[in-house]
């Protein structure tokens, strides 16, 4: 019954032309052998995500294409590259957005999803009837899964989402989106959430979206996103910075999330009018050519600053193996590493800089822009039970830099100017210049 209701809602949305939150799956070809099983490519490096070899993520870049033209392009691609689309999914909240194709790989001439992603182009006939090749009407990426490591933190489900949404529309708020495991709003006494109810582009839920369970309640059932949110909220509240948090849930209770759900999360953010900063405390290794996510970040170059964690494997991500999205060379993105302070007694600035080192964090002076403390974030999550946290990792370094961005934010600044303001507020540690770009660190006050 629920599925029938969703289908009717999707039809209505399509008819009235409203961009709204709904779930849409299109079974294009019936195949009794198709189920939930995903075929994986095994990689030689265990930290590189396994590519799902019967799925591909697709984004049509030509906004003038109607659904009939897209359908024809899909059919042309199937014939040219010897595969069949078994199922087409679109992002909740945007039926015209990125698609996830599950494909039949049994055809003898099919050369594999790697060949498909690296060589896929769209064919069309010009007015003379001759077939030509046109590149650039769509982008194709691998589908894969990544996991955020975390000790589970779960609330007591005592709060309603609506009670934690900020009702006022103060233009001085800095609006921060967090793509993560959600936010458990039980752990926040006051309303902290950005309201999407008044967005002019359509229905976006009440505040954020859950791409794991496909609904508007982005409650965290893992804890990672709540810890990130607590750091940001606590730092900004202590400095009396008016702010709102928008949670996009792309990772499940086990911290597992798909590339496609991350793409959908950024697509959602791109449709909103007032998001200033996006925290992305996650990442993957090795898969460099994921163009859809990179292009999505670049498309918000003038309006949104993205802050991404660099990872915790003590790897040189410039030379050993690349890490993304923190490693993207994008002007409106900051890659954040984490540092430790190795001193047993209280030391004042500037002598404190001599005791800073990079131990647990990934490093790389070409791709990691700045570092913040990797530990020392002691917060009380629940006053009734006296539940405290002390999270460790570059996820929380990135959360702290996000809070710094919130402190420095001004409506008159572009995202690039805000980026520069953060970098200009950093100290430069000569001993870290081989680890972090120009040895930049932010000292926590």
Secondary structure, DSSP 8 states (H G I E B T S, - for coil): -HHHHHHHHHHHHHHHT------EEEE-S--TT--S---B---SSTTB---BTTEEEEEE--TT--HHHHHHHHHHHHHHHT-EEEEEEE-TT-TTS-EEEEEE---TT---HHHHHHH--EEEE-TTS-EEEE-SSEEEEE--EEE-----------S-GGGGB-----TT-EEEEEEES---GGG-SS--B---TT-TTS---SSSEETTTTBS----SSSHHHHHHHHHHHHHHHTT--EEEEEEE-B-TTSEEEHHHHHHHHHHHHT-S---EEEE---EES----HHHHHHHHHTTTT-EEEEE--SS--BTTTT--EETTT---TTEEEEEEEEE--SS---TTGGGGGEE-SSS-B-TTT--EEEESS-EEEEEETTTTEEEEE-SHHHHHHHHHHHHHHH--TT--HHHHHHHHHHTSEE-GGGTTTSGGGEE----
